[in-house]
Amino acid sequence: MARITFSHRIQYIAVRSFTFLLNLLPLRSALALGACMGRAAWLLGVRRRICRINIETAFPGTRRRAVDRIGRESYANTGRFMVEFARQKRMGMEYFQRYITVEKNRALEEFLAHEGGVIALGYHFGNWEYNGVCLQFLGKETTFLVGRQHNPLIDSYINSLRSAAGPELLTRDASMRGVIRIARKGGAVCWLSDQYGGRNGIVVDFFGHPASTPRGAAAFSVKLGMPILCGVMIREKGPFQRFSPRAFLLPDPDLPKKEAEADITARYTKVLEEVVREYPEQYWWAHKRWKRTTDIYRHR
């Protein structure tokens, strides 16, 4: 276990204190505060340049005023998400039934009917943490694949919020054994796969530009024959949201391993592109999605 420093303790106290205050507020007031905090971060210029570059790259020809509106509302949505995450221990079945609707479509039917393990793939869109919670409430045994925070106290607290509704947590350093176990018992492992994948990522098209995408989800899908459910949580108004299963993808067994990984990565990335085109203000734009695969961040 990492050594806990005085700085870690101060950060932890600050996070717990702020979370406590957020839980004292009525839900709508807390969400309004989160949106204000997000918009304030935009006005203060927190990663605003990166956000603008990404939006202009995805939607060439968009006027600056429209770009800023998308960026500002993306930050507001993220502020709301952070509030909801801080209040996650209050999200029981009653909350789910009151505020969240689920689209009944073919992708959902295929997911619920599948008896083996499934990768539930999400993106940094809407409230991405609610995706897995939603699947848990739909009756699928769900596991979150999580990374480690630098501060072990905050890491433990964040994981307690994630697991409050019942999902199991699986750290990335134990992912191989854990995903194999989930595949065998027919559960769903929740995975985020839409940020820069580094030098070892799979390069696929995203809004007409090459983007390195994390290899993990595709590698496990191909290796274990696990289908991938692509879904997003779409914010509608206030606390009301809609879980939208977008595709149930099967790896192509006729392709060689590397080609099959690239194929399914391209397909689930295309699903993300389609939903972002519909709701651009609900995507988290403030990361270098096209890092090292283009020169857009260097020349603009």
Secondary structure in CASP SS format (residue, H / E / C, confidence):
PFRMAT SS
TARGET T0000
AUTHOR 0000-0000-0000
METHOD secondary structure of the structure
MODEL  1
M C 1.00
A C 1.00
R C 1.00
I C 1.00
T C 1.00
F H 1.00
S H 1.00
H H 1.00
R H 1.00
I H 1.00
Q H 1.00
Y H 1.00
I H 1.00
A H 1.00
V H 1.00
R H 1.00
S H 1.00
F H 1.00
T H 1.00
F H 1.00
L H 1.00
L H 1.00
N H 1.00
L H 1.00
L C 1.00
P C 1.00
L H 1.00
R H 1.00
S H 1.00
A H 1.00
L H 1.00
A H 1.00
L H 1.00
G H 1.00
A H 1.00
C H 1.00
M H 1.00
G H 1.00
R H 1.00
A H 1.00
A H 1.00
W H 1.00
L H 1.00
L C 1.00
G C 1.00
V C 1.00
R C 1.00
R H 1.00
R H 1.00
I H 1.00
C H 1.00
R H 1.00
I H 1.00
N H 1.00
I H 1.00
E H 1.00
T H 1.00
A H 1.00
F C 1.00
P C 1.00
G C 1.00
T C 1.00
R C 1.00
R H 1.00
R H 1.00
A H 1.00
V H 1.00
D H 1.00
R H 1.00
I H 1.00
G H 1.00
R H 1.00
E H 1.00
S H 1.00
Y H 1.00
A H 1.00
N H 1.00
T H 1.00
G H 1.00
R H 1.00
F H 1.00
M H 1.00
V H 1.00
E H 1.00
F H 1.00
A H 1.00
R C 1.00
Q H 1.00
K H 1.00
R H 1.00
M C 1.00
G C 1.00
M H 1.00
E H 1.00
Y H 1.00
F H 1.00
Q H 1.00
R H 1.00
Y H 1.00
I E 1.00
T E 1.00
V E 1.00
E C 1.00
K C 1.00
N C 1.00
R H 1.00
A H 1.00
L H 1.00
E H 1.00
E H 1.00
F H 1.00
L H 1.00
A H 1.00
H C 1.00
E C 1.00
G C 1.00
G C 1.00
V E 1.00
I E 1.00
A E 1.00
L E 1.00
G E 1.00
Y C 1.00
H C 1.00
F E 1.00
G C 1.00
N C 1.00
W C 1.00
E H 1.00
Y H 1.00
N H 1.00
G H 1.00
V H 1.00
C H 1.00
L H 1.00
Q H 1.00
F H 1.00
L C 1.00
G C 1.00
K C 1.00
E C 1.00
T E 1.00
T E 1.00
F E 1.00
L E 1.00
V E 1.00
G C 1.00
R C 1.00
Q C 1.00
H C 1.00
N C 1.00
P H 1.00
L H 1.00
I H 1.00
D H 1.00
S H 1.00
Y H 1.00
I H 1.00
N H 1.00
S H 1.00
L H 1.00
R H 1.00
S C 1.00
A C 1.00
A C 1.00
G C 1.00
P C 1.00
E E 1.00
L E 1.00
L E 1.00
T E 1.00
R H 1.00
D H 1.00
A H 1.00
S H 1.00
M H 1.00
R H 1.00
G H 1.00
V H 1.00
I H 1.00
R H 1.00
I H 1.00
A H 1.00
R H 1.00
K H 1.00
G C 1.00
G C 1.00
A E 1.00
V E 1.00
C E 1.00
W E 1.00
L E 1.00
S C 1.00
D C 1.00
Q C 1.00
Y C 1.00
G C 1.00
G C 1.00
R C 1.00
N C 1.00
G C 1.00
I E 1.00
V E 1.00
V E 1.00
D E 1.00
F E 1.00
F C 1.00
G C 1.00
H E 1.00
P E 1.00
A E 1.00
S E 1.00
T E 1.00
P C 1.00
R C 1.00
G H 1.00
A H 1.00
A H 1.00
A H 1.00
F H 1.00
S H 1.00
V H 1.00
K H 1.00
L H 1.00
G C 1.00
M C 1.00
P C 1.00
I E 1.00
L E 1.00
C E 1.00
G E 1.00
V E 1.00
M E 1.00
I E 1.00
R E 1.00
E E 1.00
K E 1.00
G C 1.00
P C 1.00
F E 1.00
Q E 1.00
R E 1.00
F E 1.00
S E 1.00
P E 1.00
R E 1.00
A E 1.00
F E 1.00
L E 1.00
L C 1.00
P C 1.00
D C 1.00
P C 1.00
D C 1.00
L C 1.00
P C 1.00
K H 1.00
K H 1.00
E H 1.00
A H 1.00
E H 1.00
A H 1.00
D H 1.00
I H 1.00
T H 1.00
A H 1.00
R H 1.00
Y H 1.00
T H 1.00
K H 1.00
V H 1.00
L H 1.00
E H 1.00
E H 1.00
V H 1.00
V H 1.00
R H 1.00
E H 1.00
Y C 1.00
P H 1.00
E H 1.00
Q H 1.00
Y E 1.00
W C 1.00
W C 1.00
A C 1.00
H C 1.00
K C 1.00
R C 1.00
W C 1.00
K C 1.00
R C 1.00
T C 1.00
T C 1.00
D C 1.00
I H 1.00
Y H 1.00
R H 1.00
H H 1.00
R C 1.00
END
